[in-house]
C-alpha cells in the first residue's frame, strides 16, 4: 500500500492519494452516495491532463472507509493556488458524513489549505453540513429514474421530445456505442463546433484522450454517436459507476439539426442504461440562467434539485460568494474566433480555470 500522510488537523483524518491505492474504488464504493466522480479513474484524468495533485481526506487508513472528502490542488500562476472538490466536476458530495463526523473533515481541510497556501477552498457539495454558510454559487441538477421501464420512460417525456425522437428514428440515422479513440476524435470534432456556437473554447483534446484511456477503456462509460451515413452528426459522452449513469458531454453539427440526432442519442442511452439495470441517469449541472438547457433536461421527465457550492476564502477567513461565469463578454469573443484559435485558447486556459 502507498504511503499515507497523516493530516496535521484532527486525529484520525488522513490524506490519501487514490492514484496510489489499488483498492480505492472498492473501498469508496461501499459508502452510501459514492459515484463516478469519487473514483480513481476521474482523479487520474484530472491529474494526467492538468497535473492537479490529489489530497483526499479520509478515515481510517485501512479497512472500510468511514468518510471521504475528495480534494485536488490547482497550482496556477494565472489564477492562484487553491483546493477544489473537485475540478471540472458538477457535484461531488463528501461521503459517510453526518453532523458529528463532518466538522473533523472540514477542520482537516482548512489545516491543509493553510499549509499549502491556498487562496480558497471550494466544495461542490456538502452544504448541508455547513448550513449557516452562504452558497458561493448555485446550480440546478437534473436526474431521471430509470427503473420504470422503457414504455413509462417514453410516456414521461414532453410531447415535443417524443416527436423529435420519432422524427430522428425515421430519418435514417444510425446510433453506435463505442469506447475507442477514433470515436472520441469524431466526438471532439463535433464538440468544437458546439462550443463555438456557445461562445466557449473546447477543452484540450488530451483531456478527452485521457477520458478514453482511463474511463471508457476501463468500461466506465460510452461514447454515443449518431451518424447520417458515415458522417457523425451528434454525440454524447456518458460515465457510469454502480447503478448511476451520468451524461457529461454533448455535441452536434448544427447543419444537421433538423434530423434531431441529439434526441436520438439521448433516447438510445436511456434505453441501454435502463435495460442494463441502472437506477438513474444524471444530466449534470445547469446554470440558473440557462433556461434553454433546463428546458431540454426537463423535457426528458427529469427531476430537478438545486446544488450549492461553498467557497472559503483563506485570506478573509470567511465564506464568500462567486459569480457564475458561464456567460459574459467572453462568449462573443470565442464565437468570433476561428476554431483552431478557439482550441488553442482551451489548451492554454482550462488548467488555470479548473
C-alpha positions in Angstrom: 0.0 0.0 0.0 1.2 3.5 -0.8 2.5 5.8 1.9 -0.2 7.6 3.9 0.4 11.0 5.2 -1.4 11.9 8.5 -3.2 15.3 8.3 -2.0 18.0 10.6 -5.5 18.6 11.9 -8.0 16.4 13.8 -6.8 12.9 14.8 -7.8 10.1 12.5 -8.2 12.2 9.3 -5.6 11.1 6.7 -4.5 12.4 3.3 -4.8 9.7 0.7 -3.9 9.6 -2.9 -6.4 7.4 -4.8 -3.9 7.0 -7.6 -1.6 5.1 -5.3 -4.2 2.9 -3.7 -5.2 -0.1 -5.9 -8.2 -0.9 -3.7 -9.5 2.7 -3.6 -12.6 2.2 -5.8 -13.7 -0.9 -3.9 -13.3 0.9 -0.6 -15.1 4.1 -1.7 -17.9 2.2 -3.4 -19.0 0.8 0.0 -20.0 4.3 1.1 -23.6 5.4 0.5 -23.8 8.1 -2.2 -20.5 7.1 -3.9 -20.5 7.9 -7.6 -18.3 8.1 -10.6 -16.6 11.4 -9.5 -15.3 9.7 -6.3 -13.4 7.0 -8.3 -9.7 6.9 -9.0 -10.5 7.0 -12.8 -11.7 10.6 -12.6 -8.8 11.6 -10.3 -6.4 10.0 -12.9 -8.0 12.0 -15.8 -7.6 15.3 -13.9 -4.1 14.5 -12.8 -2.9 13.2 -16.1 -4.4 16.1 -18.1 -3.8 19.1 -15.8 -1.2 18.0 -13.3 -3.6 18.6 -10.3 -2.4 17.0 -7.1 -4.9 14.8 -5.1 -5.4 15.4 -1.4 -8.3 13.1 -0.5 -9.2 13.4 3.2 -10.5 10.2 4.7 -10.7 7.9 7.7 -9.4 5.4 8.5 -6.2 4.4 6.8 -7.0 0.7 6.3 -10.2 -1.3 6.3 -13.6 0.1 5.4 -13.7 3.8 4.9 -16.0 5.9 7.2 -15.7 9.3 5.5 -14.2 10.9 2.4 -13.7 14.5 1.2 -12.0 14.5 -2.2 -9.8 17.5 -2.8 -7.3 18.5 -5.6 -4.8 21.2 -5.5 -4.8 23.6 -8.5 -1.5 25.3 -8.8 -1.7 28.2 -11.3 0.5 31.2 -11.9 -2.5 32.8 -13.5 -5.4 32.2 -11.1 -3.6 31.3 -7.9 -3.2 28.2 -5.8 -6.4 26.7 -4.4 -8.1 23.5 -3.4 -11.2 22.3 -5.2 -13.5 19.3 -4.6 -13.3 18.6 -7.5 -12.2 20.5 -10.6 -14.4 20.1 -13.7 -16.9 18.2 -11.6 -20.6 19.1 -11.5 -21.1 17.9 -7.9 -19.2 15.6 -5.6 -20.7 15.1 -2.1 -18.4 14.3 0.9 -19.1 10.7 1.7 -20.0 9.0 5.0 -20.6 12.3 6.8 -23.0 13.3 9.5 -23.3 16.2 11.9 -20.7 14.6 14.1 -18.1 13.5 11.5 -18.1 16.4 9.0 -16.5 19.0 11.3 -13.3 16.9 11.7 -13.1 16.6 7.9 -13.7 20.3 7.4 -11.1 21.2 10.0 -8.6 19.0 8.4 -9.4 20.6 5.0 -8.7 24.1 6.4 -5.5 22.9 8.0 -4.4 21.6 4.6 -5.4 24.8 2.9 -3.3 26.9 5.3 -0.4 24.6 5.0 -0.5 24.6 1.2 -1.1 28.4 0.9 -4.4 28.1 -0.9 -6.3 31.3 -1.8 -9.6 29.5 -1.1 -11.1 26.1 -0.6 -14.1 25.2 -2.8 -16.5 22.3 -2.2 -19.0 21.4 -4.9 -21.4 19.7 -2.4 -21.7 19.2 1.3 -23.5 22.4 2.1 -26.0 20.5 4.3 -23.2 20.1 6.9 -22.4 23.9 6.8 -26.0 25.2 6.7 -25.1 28.6 8.1 -22.6 29.3 5.3 -23.8 31.2 2.2 -23.7 29.3 -1.1 -20.9 30.7 -3.2 -22.7 29.7 -6.4 -25.9 27.7 -7.1 -26.8 25.5 -10.0 -29.6 23.1 -10.9 -29.1 19.4 -11.2 -31.4 17.1 -13.1 -31.8 13.3 -12.9 -34.1 10.7 -14.3 -35.1 7.5 -12.5 -34.7 4.6 -14.9 -36.5 1.7 -13.1 -40.0 2.4 -14.5 -39.4 0.6 -17.8 -38.9 1.9 -21.4 -42.6 2.5 -22.1 -43.2 4.5 -19.0 -40.0 6.5 -19.6 -41.0 7.4 -23.1 -44.5 8.4 -22.0 -42.9 10.7 -19.4 -41.2 12.8 -22.0 -42.7 16.0 -23.2 -44.7 15.7 -26.4 -42.1 17.8 -28.3 -39.3 15.3 -27.2 -41.4 12.3 -28.2 -42.0 13.9 -31.7 -38.3 14.6 -32.1 -37.3 11.1 -31.2 -39.8 9.7 -33.7 -38.6 12.0 -36.4 -35.0 11.0 -35.7 -35.9 7.3 -35.9 -37.4 7.9 -39.3 -34.5 9.9 -40.7 -32.2 7.1 -41.5 -29.7 7.9 -38.7 -27.7 5.1 -37.1 -26.5 5.1 -33.4 -23.4 3.4 -32.1 -21.9 2.9 -28.7 -18.1 2.8 -28.6 -15.2 3.3 -26.3 -12.3 3.7 -28.7 -10.1 6.7 -29.5 -11.3 7.0 -33.1 -14.9 7.6 -31.8 -13.6 10.1 -29.3 -11.8 12.0 -32.1 -15.1 12.1 -34.0 -16.9 13.4 -30.9 -14.3 16.0 -30.4 -14.8 17.5 -33.8 -18.5 17.9 -33.0 -17.6 19.4 -29.6 -15.5 22.1 -31.2 -18.5 23.2 -33.4 -20.8 23.1 -30.4 -18.5 25.1 -28.1 -18.0 27.7 -30.7 -21.8 28.2 -31.0 -22.0 28.6 -27.3 -19.1 31.0 -27.2 -16.7 28.9 -25.1 -13.5 27.2 -26.2 -13.4 23.3 -26.2 -11.4 21.5 -23.5 -8.0 20.3 -24.9 -8.1 17.0 -26.7 -5.7 15.3 -24.2 -8.5 15.7 -21.6 -10.7 13.6 -23.8 -7.9 11.2 -24.8 -7.4 10.6 -21.0 -11.1 10.0 -20.6 -10.9 7.4 -23.3 -7.9 5.7 -21.8 -8.7 5.9 -18.1 -12.5 5.8 -18.1 -14.0 4.4 -21.3 -11.4 1.8 -22.0 -12.0 0.5 -18.4 -15.7 0.1 -19.2 -16.8 3.1 -17.1 -18.7 4.9 -19.8 -19.6 5.2 -23.5 -19.3 7.5 -26.5 -22.7 7.5 -28.2 -22.6 8.8 -31.8 -25.4 9.3 -34.3 -24.4 9.2 -38.0 -26.0 10.1 -41.2 -24.4 7.5 -43.4 -20.7 7.6 -42.4 -20.9 11.2 -41.1 -21.1 11.8 -37.3 -23.8 14.4 -36.7 -24.3 14.3 -32.9 -22.8 12.6 -29.9 -22.5 12.4 -26.2 -20.1 11.0 -23.6 -21.6 9.1 -20.6 -19.9 7.9 -17.5 -21.2 5.2 -15.1 -20.5 3.8 -11.7 -22.5 1.5 -9.5 -26.1 1.9 -10.7 -25.8 5.5 -11.7 -25.1 6.8 -15.2 -24.0 10.4 -16.0 -24.5 12.5 -19.1 -21.3 14.5 -19.1 -20.7 16.0 -22.6 -23.0 16.5 -25.6 -22.2 17.9 -29.1 -23.7 18.2 -32.6 -23.3 19.6 -36.0 -25.8 22.4 -36.4 -26.1 21.8 -40.1 -28.0 18.5 -39.3 -30.1 19.9 -36.5 -33.3 19.2 -38.5 -32.7 15.5 -38.0 -33.0 15.7 -34.2 -30.0 13.5 -33.8 -29.3 14.7 -30.3 -32.7 13.4 -29.2 -31.9 10.0 -30.7 -28.5 9.8 -28.9 -30.1 10.5 -25.6 -33.0 8.1 -26.1 -30.7 5.3 -27.1 -28.5 5.9 -24.0 -31.6 6.0 -21.7 -32.8 2.7 -23.2 -29.5 1.0 -22.8 -28.9 2.1 -19.2 -32.5 1.1 -18.3 -32.1 -2.3 -19.9 -28.8 -2.9 -18.0 -30.4 -2.2 -14.7 -29.1 1.2 -13.9 -31.3 3.1 -11.4 -30.8 6.7 -12.6 -29.3 8.9 -15.2 -27.8 12.2 -14.0 -28.0 15.1 -16.5 -25.4 17.2 -14.7 -25.5 20.8 -13.6 -27.3 23.7 -15.3 -26.6 27.4 -14.7 -29.6 29.1 -13.2 -29.8 31.5 -16.1 -29.6 28.8 -18.8 -33.4 28.3 -19.4 -32.8 26.6 -22.7 -30.7 23.8 -21.2 -33.0 23.5 -18.3 -36.0 23.0 -20.6 -34.1 20.4 -22.6 -33.4 18.3 -19.5 -36.9 18.7 -18.0 -38.3 17.6 -21.4 -36.9 14.1 -20.6 -39.0 13.9 -17.5 -36.0 14.6 -15.3 -36.4 15.7 -11.7 -34.8 18.9 -10.6 -32.9 20.0 -7.5 -30.6 22.8 -6.5 -26.9 22.3 -6.0 -25.0 24.8 -3.8 -21.2 25.3 -3.9 -19.2 26.6 -1.0 -16.1 28.7 -1.1 -14.0 29.6 2.0 -11.5 32.4 1.4 -8.4 31.8 3.5 -7.3 35.5 3.1 -10.6 36.7 4.6 -11.2 33.7 6.9 -14.8 33.7 5.7 -17.2 32.1 3.3 -17.6 34.2 0.1 -19.9 34.3 -2.9 -18.7 34.0 -6.5 -20.3 34.8 -9.8 -21.3 32.1 -12.3 -19.1 33.0 -15.2 -20.8 30.7 -17.8 -22.0 33.8 -19.6 -20.4 37.2 -20.3 -18.3 39.2 -22.7 -16.0 36.3 -23.4 -18.8 34.4 -25.2 -18.8 37.0 -28.0 -15.1 36.7 -28.3 -15.0 32.9 -28.6 -17.8 32.8 -31.1 -15.8 35.1 -33.4 -12.6 33.1 -33.1 -11.6 30.6 -35.8 -11.9 27.0 -34.5 -8.1 26.4 -34.4 -7.6 29.5 -32.3 -10.5 28.5 -30.0 -8.9 25.1 -29.5 -5.6 26.8 -28.7 -7.3 29.0 -26.1 -8.8 26.0 -24.5 -5.5 24.2 -24.3 -3.9 27.3 -22.7 -6.7 28.3 -20.3 -8.6 25.3 -18.9 -5.9 24.1 -16.5 -6.0 27.5 -14.9 -9.8 27.8 -14.7 -10.4 24.3 -13.1 
